């Protein structure tokens, strides 16, 4: 037990130090008349990833261990997500209703203390919300029904097809959401929204030239305000979003740049390894439960419309992604092959419900889940979600 405690302590300290030194992301929402877009820069040490087409009508449970109680829900909406550490653990994505959710690291995060609510992890929270929420109001409501149980400190930016935006943060153990009139700038980086907004009001974009969280927020917020002043065509709007992403990119760590065109249900993206812009029309996919899950390599050399280039999901592809991502992440290299196998297989325990029932978290004892494997599995869960530290 002493050895395990020492391992756990060393593990947490190492990740905390690394996260504080190296990780940053920027998100923003653009709105002008009928144009509603969401931009995200994904900054990390590796760029491996798959785009997943997730199904509606799937009965799911959270991937937890120890004595925690896992949330259960049924997906009401299909979604397209960007994943690096395995299926159902996205860093962000968009669902059929046009809702987009993306994450960023926030050192100030303090999740609620243990209570009677079922739990999800930080990446599962995104899939949970995309599965059951149609708009920003749904996200805020559904956030109260579960509790995030993780040492990974995140906050989220959310935007729906109607142009409603919200920041979702957990400060001093409480959910803090800024939306409506309380959200003066639909932008978020790696400080709390309030601190970032106050900083931006005391400086100018011309002076905000560094890669710091405050400066990136200030530049992106100014660009969102400028976007609202003059109508743009679809092509102009997407190009404008990519220009902002280039402006706030991290020179050594931006791996993916993503633009969600929410009214048209399209996703445009490029990666560090493949700079050509690719486009996904999310309306074309079959989201019915039981149909083949589709995947696409984020770093594919394809260009333009890539819908026809998606292939059928296999456990082997999921396992390969986990292998590459874990092996490329210093803190994940020690995780055993058996644990990686189990993580890759876990999504296959989900079943089609067949009924589009209202999604409501239910209780499921974690001890009955195949996910429980003691400290090593806790480390796997934590490190496997380390993408949340951006």
Secondary structure by P-SEA (a helix, b strand, c coil): caaaaaaaaaaaaaaaaaaaccccccccccccccbbbbbbbbbccccbbbbbbccccbbbbccccccbbbbbbbbcccbbbbbccccccccccccccbbbbbbbbbccccccccccbbbbcaaaaaaaaaaccccaaaaaaaaaacccccccccccccccccbbbbbbbbcccbbbbbccccccccccccccaaaaaaaaaaccccccccccaaaaaaaaaaaaaaaaaccccaaaaaaaaaaaaaaacccccccbbbbbbccccbbbbccccccbbbbbcccccccccccbbbbbbccccccccccccbbbbcaaaaaaaaaaaaaaccccccccaaaaaaaaacccccccccccccbbbbbbbcccccccccaaaaaaaaaaaccccc
